[in-house]
């Protein structure tokens, strides 16, 4: 979907970067891709909150609708949306994010693949959608009883015409903005790799920075440091099992890297879930290519000397990883001694290659702090205690991921409780006929005004205005009387979160 591929939001809190992408053929000629986002100066540039609103809420609503998607979309109550965005009751922040998204003006010339497989091109200027808050007039004259968005013509046509694939929104909510952006960009490639039997999917570092509106680093060390924070939650969750990169040059001659990702158990489980549990036919190992091929990938990149092939054993992969970290190259011939040391590390970790790579990377980090801290040979990773440290790091990552997941589930249970309380209160109030409602308000009005005397005096409320202000608040208080506490409600409804003593199960 176009909204997933092209950037609209600044994800960096420090970001002052202009979102402007221009591409021409290498030999010159007409522009093949143009994308520029012009924010509204009054409400500001769409940032991290506007991004979460677009992806956690609006896109999820769109994905739940059958195709073709209608133009007018019901989003929901502002307070409900605020809770979905982990903002508590801050509806003002939600409204501002809506306004930032709706008012961002886009100038575009883009090519995209239609749902029938045809290559289409769109060129024009547009805002993606209009937003209607409660009480405002909707197209057609009706009054909005909640928040709606109305998709504008170009964006509506692009969404209905372009290809799309579902995302795991529970997983998406666990990620930082940059990690979420990588998931959006890479998940279609991960799906293609699994479907076609390829061991890895890849993306260029420069392309990620461009589409994630991230600052592009010029050295390998800074690039790895920047991407480590992006990769960390995906490694911890098992979405990627291994990550490797290859240096290359961009068309403008600047240093670039192609980053290769091996799908982990979470990615494969997600693929099976979204494909109805279907088992795709896998080719034999000897028939599988070593990387995912696309039209944009240079042919010179596919070389047994530069990337691990399907025939490479885990020990060979680990030895090359160490050579890359220690000497800046992973292309050296792996000796029998190096393979033996790598095997010893893998045996100590019960064959867990991903955890063994973490141990090598920890050794590399030690070498960055102290030149003499990096082991001179692969066996030093085991002898230097980096294997035990890798276990500790991974256990802490899993503990944090489990704790985060449990907090999310606890929040979901509380949302159910809040909805139950509102429904119960609304039902109690609705059961009052007009005379009973008026008696209730009349009886409680003096006491209520006395409790809120300071506010009434400050607002200079008099006569009927006092009653008009107090009545809905008195009724709301009546509706919630006798309400169960959260713990009582949870026991009655058996709404318990997952046991935190079993983090492995909590992460499934």
C-alpha positions as a printed NumPy array, in Angstrom:
array([[  0.   ,   0.   ,   0.   ],
       [  1.34 ,   3.447,  -0.901],
       [  0.865,   4.857,   2.613],
       [  3.128,   2.125,   3.975],
       [  5.932,   2.576,   1.45 ],
       [  6.212,   6.365,   1.265],
       [  6.957,   8.47 ,   4.365],
       [  4.595,  11.071,   5.789],
       [  5.832,  11.363,   9.389],
       [  9.014,  12.435,  11.134],
       [  9.882,   9.574,  13.455],
       [ 12.904,  11.17 ,  15.097],
       [ 12.179,  13.465,  18.041],
       [ 15.134,  15.597,  16.941],
       [ 14.027,  15.52 ,  13.319],
       [ 13.887,  18.688,  11.316],
       [ 14.408,  16.881,   8.032],
       [ 12.298,  17.774,   5.027],
       [ 10.447,  14.805,   3.523],
       [ 11.349,  15.138,  -0.135],
       [ 12.296,  12.235,  -2.418],
       [ 13.337,  12.644,  -6.069],
       [ 14.599,   9.86 ,  -8.332],
       [ 15.793,  10.005, -11.921],
       [ 17.289,   7.32 , -14.171],
       [ 21.099,   6.925, -13.777],
       [ 21.644,   8.408, -17.249],
       [ 19.396,  11.407, -16.534],
       [ 15.993,  12.14 , -17.994],
       [ 12.567,  12.692, -16.497],
       [ 11.809,  12.221, -12.811],
       [ 10.512,   8.689, -12.115],
       [  9.615,   9.27 ,  -8.464],
       [  8.704,  12.45 ,  -6.654],
       [  7.324,  12.647,  -3.12 ],
       [  7.177,  15.75 ,  -0.96 ],
       [  5.228,  16.31 ,   2.262],
       [  4.328,  19.915,   3.128],
       [  3.055,  20.182,   6.719],
       [  0.541,  22.725,   7.934],
       [  2.511,  25.479,   9.681],
       [ -0.256,  26.013,  12.275],
       [ -0.524,  22.443,  13.626],
       [  3.004,  21.307,  12.749],
       [  4.595,  18.341,  11.014],
       [  3.118,  14.876,  11.658],
       [  5.411,  13.18 ,  14.182],
       [  5.524,   9.997,  16.261],
       [  2.017,  10.34 ,  17.728],
       [  0.506,  11.094,  14.311],
       [  2.393,   8.049,  12.981],
       [  0.951,   5.789,  15.677],
       [ -2.513,   7.21 ,  15.001],
       [ -2.133,   6.374,  11.303],
       [ -0.757,   2.869,  11.837],
       [ -2.23 ,   1.662,  15.139],
       [ -5.722,   3.062,  14.596],
       [ -6.66 ,   4.268,  11.099],
       [ -4.779,   1.664,   9.087],
       [ -6.107,  -1.046,  11.354],
       [ -9.657,   0.159,  10.691],
       [ -8.946,   0.086,   6.944],
       [ -7.498,  -3.431,   7.099],
       [-10.647,  -4.677,   8.842],
       [-12.885,  -3.465,   5.994],
       [-13.678,  -5.482,   2.857],
       [-12.491,  -4.191,  -0.513],
       [-13.411,  -1.829,  -2.033],
       [-13.027,   0.379,   1.043],
       [-15.789,   2.999,   1.464],
       [-14.851,   6.653,   1.384],
       [-16.246,   7.488,   4.859],
       [-14.653,   5.545,   7.718],
       [-15.918,   5.46 ,  11.3  ],
       [-12.851,   5.658,  13.589],
       [-14.432,   5.856,  17.048],
       [-14.676,   7.944,  20.191],
       [-11.772,  10.287,  20.971],
       [-11.305,   8.824,  24.441],
       [-11.277,   5.313,  23.046],
       [ -8.649,   6.354,  20.476],
       [ -6.576,   8.017,  23.209],
       [ -6.556,   4.737,  25.143],
       [ -5.54 ,   2.83 ,  22.004],
       [ -2.59 ,   5.213,  21.684],
       [ -1.615,   4.773,  25.369],
       [ -2.475,   8.417,  26.087],
       [ -4.978,   7.848,  28.882],
       [ -7.603,  10.568,  28.454],
       [ -5.53 ,  13.137,  26.534],
       [ -7.994,  13.785,  23.711],
       [ -6.388,  17.147,  22.845],
       [ -3.196,  15.374,  21.753],
       [ -5.278,  12.977,  19.636],
       [ -7.121,  15.847,  17.936],
       [ -3.821,  17.572,  17.142],
       [ -2.435,  14.36 ,  15.632],
       [ -5.585,  14.009,  13.503],
       [ -5.185,  17.605,  12.321],
       [ -1.497,  17.095,  11.492],
       [ -2.267,  14.003,   9.418],
       [ -5.27 ,  15.509,   7.665],
       [ -3.591,  18.827,   6.806],
       [ -0.261,  17.45 ,   5.514],
       [ -0.202,  18.267,   1.792],
       [  1.509,  15.793,  -0.54 ],
       [  2.969,  16.397,  -4.001],
       [  3.569,  13.048,  -5.668],
       [  4.545,  11.152,  -8.756],
       [  4.732,   7.474,  -7.846],
       [  4.563,   4.086,  -9.522],
       [  2.789,   1.238,  -7.757],
       [  1.64 ,  -2.294,  -8.487],
       [ -2.12 ,  -2.623,  -8.796],
       [ -3.999,  -5.551,  -7.291],
       [ -4.322,  -7.183, -10.719],
       [ -0.524,  -7.064, -11.175],
       [ -0.373,  -4.098, -13.553],
       [  2.156,  -1.308, -13.012],
       [  0.313,   1.982, -12.48 ],
       [  1.538,   5.556, -12.079],
       [ -0.096,   8.286, -10.037],
       [  0.764,  11.97 , -10.287],
       [ -0.975,  14.756,  -8.395],
       [ -1.33 ,  16.919,  -5.289],
       [ -3.537,  15.877,  -2.39 ],
       [ -4.3  ,  15.596,   1.312],
       [ -4.934,  11.995,   2.275],
       [ -8.167,  12.46 ,   4.214],
       [-10.456,  14.9  ,   6.013],
       [-11.403,  14.403,   9.654],
       [-14.822,  15.034,  11.222],
       [-15.172,  15.257,  14.99 ],
       [-18.338,  14.643,  16.986],
       [-21.089,  17.142,  16.198],
       [-19.664,  18.246,  12.842],
       [-21.546,  17.788,   9.569],
       [-20.601,  14.715,   7.56 ],
       [-20.746,  14.519,   3.758],
       [-24.446,  14.08 ,   3.042],
       [-25.608,  16.289,   5.911],
       [-25.724,  13.893,   8.866],
       [-24.152,  14.836,  12.204],
       [-21.114,  12.868,  13.321],
       [-21.854,  11.028,  16.579],
       [-18.141,  10.102,  16.843],
       [-14.881,  10.64 ,  14.859],
       [-14.89 ,   9.905,  11.124],
       [-12.326,  10.276,   8.352],
       [-13.276,  10.797,   4.739],
       [-10.666,   9.566,   2.24 ],
       [ -9.948,  12.081,  -0.507],
       [-10.188,  10.98 ,  -4.146],
       [ -6.508,  10.265,  -5.   ],
       [ -5.777,   8.479,  -1.726],
       [ -9.053,   6.529,  -1.856],
       [ -8.239,   5.301,  -5.374],
       [ -4.666,   4.352,  -4.417],
       [ -5.747,   2.323,  -1.381],
       [ -8.394,   0.412,  -3.31 ],
       [ -6.163,  -0.097,  -6.347],
       [ -2.792,  -1.008,  -4.807],
       [ -1.68 ,  -4.277,  -3.262],
       [ -1.531,  -4.648,   0.497],
       [ -0.841,  -7.257,   3.139],
       [ -1.981,  -7.5  ,   6.773],
       [  0.249,  -6.627,   9.725],
       [  0.338,  -8.093,  13.224],
       [ -0.926,  -5.06 ,  15.148],
       [ -0.219,  -6.565,  18.555],
       [  3.421,  -6.961,  17.548],
       [  3.449,  -3.539,  15.895],
       [  2.462,  -1.886,  19.181],
       [  5.475,  -3.442,  20.944],
       [  7.965,  -1.706,  18.63 ],
       [  9.69 ,   1.65 ,  18.752],
       [  8.759,   3.988,  15.855],
       [ 11.93 ,   3.186,  13.861],
       [ 11.576,  -0.571,  14.458],
       [  7.9  ,  -0.357,  13.481],
       [  8.841,   1.424,  10.272],
       [ 11.349,  -1.317,   9.398],
       [  8.632,  -3.914,  10.048],
       [  6.241,  -2.131,   7.673],
       [  8.851,  -1.834,   4.928],
       [ 10.41 ,  -5.272,   5.286],
       [  7.473,  -7.552,   6.131],
       [  6.306,  -7.885,   2.475],
       [  9.862,  -8.909,   1.524],
       [ 10.016, -11.339,   4.442],
       [  6.733, -12.879,   3.274],
       [  8.061, -13.166,  -0.296],
       [ 11.254, -14.821,   0.96 ],
       [  9.342, -17.417,   3.   ],
       [  6.831, -18.068,   0.214],
       [  9.506, -18.574,  -2.448],
       [ 11.896, -20.551,  -0.275],
       [ 14.636, -17.912,  -0.087],
       [ 16.758, -17.873,   3.08 ],
       [ 16.919, -14.076,   3.415],
       [ 15.195, -10.827,   2.489],
       [ 17.128,  -7.6  ,   2.118],
       [ 16.868,  -3.828,   2.033],
       [ 19.486,  -1.174,   1.369],
       [ 20.464,   0.973,   4.32 ],
       [ 20.054,   4.132,   2.204],
       [ 16.525,   3.069,   1.226],
       [ 15.551,   2.483,   4.848],
       [ 16.879,   5.901,   5.885],
       [ 15.034,   7.549,   3.009],
       [ 11.677,   5.899,   3.721],
       [ 11.997,   6.134,   7.519],
       [ 13.139,   9.793,   7.397],
       [ 16.26 ,   8.824,   9.371],
       [ 19.673,  10.451,   9.268],
       [ 21.994,   8.454,   7.024],
       [ 25.362,   7.616,   8.588],
       [ 28.524,   7.544,   6.492],
       [ 30.63 ,   4.989,   8.389],
       [ 29.999,   1.325,   9.066],
       [ 30.466,   1.732,  12.798],
       [ 27.861,   4.494,  13.055],
       [ 25.495,   2.676,  10.715],
       [ 25.675,  -0.49 ,  12.847],
       [ 25.168,   1.51 ,  16.038],
       [ 22.12 ,   3.255,  14.538],
       [ 20.568,   0.045,  13.199],
       [ 21.293,  -1.956,  16.382],
       [ 18.557,  -0.025,  18.183],
       [ 16.187,  -0.646,  15.253],
       [ 16.99 ,  -4.37 ,  15.145],
       [ 16.983,  -5.066,  18.895],
       [ 13.203,  -5.585,  19.429],
       [ 13.002,  -7.757,  16.292],
       [ 15.884,  -9.921,  17.519],
       [ 14.356, -10.202,  20.987],
       [ 10.976, -11.283,  19.596],
       [ 12.448, -13.777,  17.126],
       [ 11.215, -11.948,  14.013],
       [ 14.76 , -12.079,  12.621],
       [ 17.104, -14.956,  13.443],
       [ 20.269, -13.487,  11.893],
       [ 21.231, -10.191,  10.268],
       [ 24.154,  -9.618,   7.89 ],
       [ 25.273,  -6.709,   5.722],
       [ 27.418,  -6.175,   2.656],
       [ 29.212,  -2.934,   1.745],
       [ 28.496,  -1.453,  -1.694],
       [ 28.345,   1.891,  -3.452],
       [ 25.241,   3.911,  -4.241],
       [ 24.68 ,   5.332,  -7.709],
       [ 26.093,   8.649,  -6.482],
       [ 29.302,   6.935,  -5.327],
       [ 28.632,   7.15 ,  -1.564],
       [ 29.133,   4.174,   0.738],
       [ 26.032,   2.052,   1.265],
       [ 25.112,  -1.347,   2.703],
       [ 22.677,  -4.08 ,   1.735],
       [ 21.241,  -5.548,   4.957],
       [ 20.081,  -9.17 ,   4.812],
       [ 17.563, -10.609,   7.264],
       [ 16.917, -14.286,   7.928],
       [ 13.258, -14.793,   8.943],
       [ 12.951, -16.034,  12.518],
       [ 10.272, -18.206,  14.132],
       [  7.963, -15.242,  14.758],
       [  8.071, -14.194,  11.09 ],
       [  7.34 , -17.742,   9.944],
       [  4.495, -18.107,  12.442],
       [  3.055, -14.792,  11.212],
       [  3.305, -15.978,   7.607],
       [  1.464, -19.2  ,   8.411],
       [ -1.202, -17.353,  10.402],
       [ -1.977, -14.885,   7.608],
       [ -2.027, -17.659,   5.029],
       [ -4.453, -19.898,   6.875],
       [ -1.773, -22.3  ,   8.05 ],
       [ -0.931, -23.344,   4.486],
       [  2.439, -25.089,   4.067],
       [  4.302, -23.686,   1.098],
       [  6.352, -26.065,  -1.042],
       [ 10.028, -25.568,  -0.222],
       [ 12.794, -26.296,  -2.663],
       [ 15.715, -28.512,  -1.764],
       [ 18.655, -26.677,  -0.121],
       [ 20.821, -27.045,  -3.195],
       [ 18.181, -25.396,  -5.356],
       [ 17.711, -22.358,  -3.123],
       [ 19.463, -19.106,  -4.017],
       [ 21.531, -17.436,  -1.322],
       [ 19.669, -14.119,  -1.379],
       [ 16.332, -12.709,  -2.467],
       [ 16.52 , -11.378,  -6.027],
       [ 14.668,  -8.297,  -7.195],
       [ 15.018,  -6.18 , -10.296],
       [ 16.889,  -3.533,  -8.353],
       [ 19.584,  -5.88 ,  -6.99 ],
       [ 22.967,  -5.748,  -8.754],
       [ 24.019,  -9.112, -10.212],
       [ 27.552,  -8.74 ,  -8.882],
       [ 26.221,  -8.98 ,  -5.341],
       [ 25.269, -12.664,  -5.591],
       [ 28.545, -14.314,  -4.677],
       [ 29.448, -17.273,  -2.461],
       [ 32.477, -15.321,  -1.281],
       [ 30.428, -12.454,   0.143],
       [ 27.309, -13.975,   1.728],
       [ 26.574, -17.236,   3.467],
       [ 24.966, -19.766,   1.14 ],
       [ 22.385, -22.356,   2.054],
       [ 25.135, -25.035,   2.274],
       [ 27.14 , -23.076,   4.873],
       [ 26.955, -24.688,   8.305],
       [ 26.174, -22.607,  11.41 ],
       [ 29.859, -22.913,  12.419],
       [ 30.95 , -21.366,   9.088],
       [ 28.41 , -18.551,   9.452],
       [ 29.649, -17.825,  12.978],
       [ 33.32 , -17.909,  11.934],
       [ 32.629, -15.439,   9.135],
       [ 30.757, -13.202,  11.537],
       [ 33.803, -13.144,  13.818],
       [ 36.118, -12.403,  10.872],
       [ 33.885,  -9.518,   9.821],
       [ 33.891,  -8.047,  13.341],
       [ 37.588,  -8.706,  14.01 ],
       [ 39.128,  -7.918,  10.619],
       [ 36.414,  -6.034,   8.718],
       [ 35.801,  -8.841,   6.233],
       [ 33.66 , -11.953,   6.215],
       [ 35.113, -13.299,   2.96 ],
       [ 38.191, -15.028,   4.402],
       [ 38.501, -18.797,   4.056],
       [ 37.369, -20.497,   7.244],
       [ 40.04 , -22.875,   8.542],
       [ 39.389, -26.166,  10.277],
       [ 40.61 , -24.637,  13.559],
       [ 38.206, -21.693,  13.276],
       [ 35.316, -24.009,  12.441],
       [ 36.185, -26.173,  15.451],
       [ 36.192, -23.16 ,  17.785],
       [ 32.89 , -21.967,  16.338],
       [ 31.435, -25.435,  16.924],
       [ 32.567, -25.316,  20.562],
       [ 30.7  , -22.015,  21.032],
       [ 27.583, -23.45 ,  19.394],
       [ 27.796, -26.586,  21.561],
       [ 27.98 , -24.4  ,  24.671],
       [ 24.803, -22.657,  23.501],
       [ 23.028, -25.874,  22.47 ],
       [ 23.288, -25.011,  18.778],
       [ 21.672, -21.564,  19.084],
       [ 23.352, -19.638,  16.233],
       [ 21.473, -16.431,  16.954],
       [ 22.72 , -16.41 ,  20.555],
       [ 26.253, -17.251,  19.398],
       [ 26.175, -14.215,  17.095],
       [ 25.112, -12.092,  20.081],
       [ 28.216, -13.357,  21.93 ],
       [ 30.477, -12.355,  19.01 ],
       [ 28.814,  -8.95 ,  18.81 ],
       [ 29.318,  -8.433,  22.559],
       [ 33.002,  -9.173,  22.063],
       [ 33.047,  -6.599,  19.265],
       [ 31.454,  -3.998,  21.534],
       [ 34.116,  -4.719,  24.161],
       [ 36.75 ,  -4.162,  21.487],
       [ 35.251,  -0.764,  20.668],
       [ 35.741,   0.3  ,  24.294],
       [ 39.165,  -1.312,  24.688],
       [ 41.328,  -2.231,  21.706],
       [ 42.779,  -5.162,  23.672],
       [ 39.333,  -6.342,  24.736],
       [ 38.423,  -8.067,  21.455],
       [ 39.576, -11.715,  21.414],
       [ 42.384, -12.387,  18.941],
       [ 40.816, -15.672,  17.897],
       [ 37.314, -17.124,  17.876],
       [ 37.969, -19.343,  20.902],
       [ 38.431, -16.203,  22.992],
       [ 34.687, -15.549,  22.702],
       [ 34.088, -18.632,  24.845],
       [ 37.129, -18.19 ,  27.084],
       [ 36.406, -14.49 ,  27.688],
       [ 32.962, -15.158,  29.142],
       [ 31.043, -13.583,  26.245],
       [ 28.863, -16.68 ,  25.86 ],
       [ 27.601, -16.334,  29.438],
       [ 27.076, -12.606,  28.905],
       [ 25.056, -13.358,  25.772],
       [ 22.774, -15.605,  27.81 ],
       [ 22.27 , -12.806,  30.333],
       [ 21.551, -10.253,  27.587],
       [ 19.047, -12.54 ,  25.879],
       [ 17.341, -13.403,  29.173],
       [ 16.984,  -9.706,  29.965],
       [ 15.602,  -9.   ,  26.486],
       [ 13.021, -11.745,  26.905],
       [ 12.15 , -10.529,  30.413],
       [ 11.55 ,  -6.992,  29.115],
       [  9.544,  -8.212,  26.14 ],
       [  7.452, -10.426,  28.429],
       [  6.886,  -7.586,  30.9  ],
       [  5.869,  -5.253,  28.065],
       [  3.441,  -7.832,  26.696],
       [  1.924,  -8.376,  30.138],
       [  1.47 ,  -4.627,  30.585],
       [ -0.33 ,  -4.509,  27.245],
       [ -2.612,  -7.357,  28.247],
       [ -3.321,  -5.739,  31.611],
       [ -4.186,  -2.535,  29.758],
       [ -6.534,  -4.462,  27.456],
       [ -8.314,  -5.986,  30.487],
       [ -8.697,  -2.523,  32.01 ],
       [-10.159,  -1.244,  28.731],
       [-12.752,  -4.038,  28.893],
       [-13.541,  -3.051,  32.494],
       [-13.922,   0.624,  31.536],
       [-16.244,  -0.327,  28.655],
       [-18.304,  -2.513,  31.012],
       [-18.591,   0.368,  33.503],
       [-19.736,   2.778,  30.791],
       [-22.309,   0.335,  29.441],
       [-23.629,  -0.37 ,  32.946],
       [-23.879,   3.356,  33.743],
       [-25.619,   4.121,  30.436],
       [-28.091,   1.297,  31.066],
       [-28.919,   2.512,  34.593],
       [-29.51 ,   6.036,  33.352],
       [-31.617,   4.837,  30.408],
       [-33.875,   2.871,  32.771],
       [-35.001,   6.127,  34.43 ],
       [-38.169,   7.598,  32.949],
       [-38.423,  11.378,  32.636],
       [-40.195,  12.019,  35.992],
       [-37.755,   9.768,  37.877],
       [-34.8  ,  11.426,  36.204],
       [-36.08 ,  14.899,  37.107],
       [-36.689,  13.874,  40.747],
       [-33.182,  12.449,  40.976],
       [-31.612,  15.648,  39.65 ],
       [-33.761,  17.901,  41.867],
       [-32.927,  15.894,  44.995],
       [-29.183,  15.844,  44.391],
       [-28.695,  19.291,  42.862],
       [-28.188,  21.283,  46.13 ],
       [-25.579,  18.854,  47.475],
       [-23.787,  18.672,  44.111],
       [-23.642,  22.474,  43.765],
       [-22.31 ,  22.756,  47.306],
       [-19.529,  20.236,  46.501],
       [-18.59 ,  22.192,  43.388],
       [-19.199,  25.66 ,  44.769],
       [-15.775,  26.99 ,  43.825],
       [-16.217,  26.041,  40.173],
       [-19.759,  27.463,  40.03 ],
       [-18.564,  30.788,  41.459],
       [-15.542,  30.997,  39.149],
       [-17.703,  30.335,  36.067],
       [-20.42 ,  32.678,  37.359],
       [-23.16 ,  30.108,  36.76 ],
       [-26.681,  31.224,  37.659],
       [-30.178,  29.722,  37.631],
       [-30.869,  27.454,  34.653],
       [-27.227,  27.418,  33.614],
       [-26.355,  25.736,  36.935],
       [-28.949,  23.015,  36.338],
       [-27.857,  22.516,  32.726],
       [-24.245,  22.14 ,  33.832],
       [-24.977,  19.868,  36.796],
       [-27.59 ,  17.493,  35.343],
       [-25.368,  15.3  ,  33.11 ],
       [-22.748,  15.072,  35.886],
       [-25.329,  14.041,  38.478],
       [-26.684,  11.386,  36.133],
       [-23.197,  10.096,  35.38 ],
       [-22.432,   9.78 ,  39.096],
       [-25.733,   7.944,  39.595],
       [-24.911,   5.573,  36.714],
       [-21.638,   4.496,  38.34 ],
       [-23.052,   3.991,  41.843],
       [-22.65 ,   0.462,  43.194],
       [-20.113,  -0.347,  40.513],
       [-17.75 ,  -3.278,  41.11 ],
       [-14.073,  -2.537,  41.662],
       [-11.643,  -3.575,  38.963],
       [-10.428,  -6.591,  40.967],
       [-13.989,  -7.713,  41.737],
       [-14.969,  -7.402,  38.08 ],
       [-11.89 ,  -9.314,  36.954],
       [-12.63 , -12.207,  39.316],
       [-16.235, -12.359,  38.138],
       [-15.264, -12.281,  34.454],
       [-12.152, -14.445,  34.806],
       [-10.167, -11.718,  32.985],
       [ -6.661, -12.519,  34.196],
       [ -3.507, -11.569,  32.27 ],
       [ -0.955, -14.22 ,  31.357],
       [  1.161, -15.506,  34.253],
       [  4.39 , -13.497,  34.336],
       [  6.268, -16.501,  35.712],
       [  6.15 , -18.08 ,  32.262],
       [  7.635, -15.473,  29.917],
       [  8.233, -17.946,  27.095],
       [  4.501, -18.638,  26.862],
       [  3.664, -14.958,  27.167],
       [  5.746, -14.22 ,  24.079],
       [  4.07 , -16.79 ,  21.856]])
